[in-house]
Structures are given as structure tokens and as C-alpha cells.
Amino acid sequence: MATEFGKLIGSRIRYFRKLNGFTQEYLAEKLGIEPDTLSHIEIGKNLPSLSRIPRIAECLNIEPFQLLIKKDISSDTDIRAAINELLKCADDLQLRLIYDLIGNIIDLSAKK
């Protein structure tokens, strides 16, 4: 079942894949997954594992956080404002998930 979050990540992956001129087959090969798996991720039917997000971003020549935002934002101030607006709409469970996600992304980035 597709979730809104899954659709967001999938649409971002598809957007950056096309921006790079990659086919689903090419990106799937780079990621070591089947093209059908990538197709399901792009439509939001499946979510990529959190551990796979940095590799997907690397293959797409972007930063991992870019897969998790709704639009491209040009400045740090814009990013902070956009995040704050999104957080206002989140319930307690979503806030906990966001907190965990941000912590994991920071931890992964520090290990590079």
C-alpha cells in the first residue's frame, strides 16, 4: 500500500533519476536491486530501507536530505523555515519518527 511518505520519496527518486538522464534499469543496476523493485519504490508502493538512502542519493548525485523534502530550497534559512512549517503539521508519532530519521541521517553523514 502506498503511503504519502512513500510517494514523496518515490517521486523525489524519480525526479532526480530523470534529471540525471538515468533509466530505471540503469539506476537499479547501480543500486544492486531489480528494476521492478525500483519501480515500486518510485510509485510509493515500497519504501527503500533507511540504510539504502545514502547510496541512492550518492547514485543520484545529491545529498540524502534532498530525497526527503517536497521541493528544492535555495538557502539554509529557507530550509529551516520549510522544516518548521512541516513540523507544525506533524502529530506526536510523526515527530518521533522525524526525530529518529534526522538523528540517523546526521549519524550517517558524520561517518563519511
Steps between C-alpha positions, in 0.01 A plus 500: 500500500638840403535758776539873456856477634577215262356696210712803595826306511410308186415814307827662611700196390320502162556878464874479564535180293349677201700817571816287471370338181495153660261223406343291774708207381825699524431635848376164625823339377710766677302435819518122470123454492251378243337758269158388629611580855605850394171542316309411818711747698437778247122458519508483878393138522825408678728714716876472464672398822650783699844349451454519121413874493865621499588263214197610297597864557862429401389335175274799427777752577302664781503520878276251686277773646397598148301178475294601800388851406207605288682759291844633435588776743777747426625621839554370853243748628242371252576141603453576870174687434367218280588238762333703774184531291492124441558429870196710594282249314655187653334299777695350792582174322616683188717731712668201664564343160638828365728532802632147448543557127693824547721340763578208269578728206737708712668186633541361147638830370754517782636157405600612149 
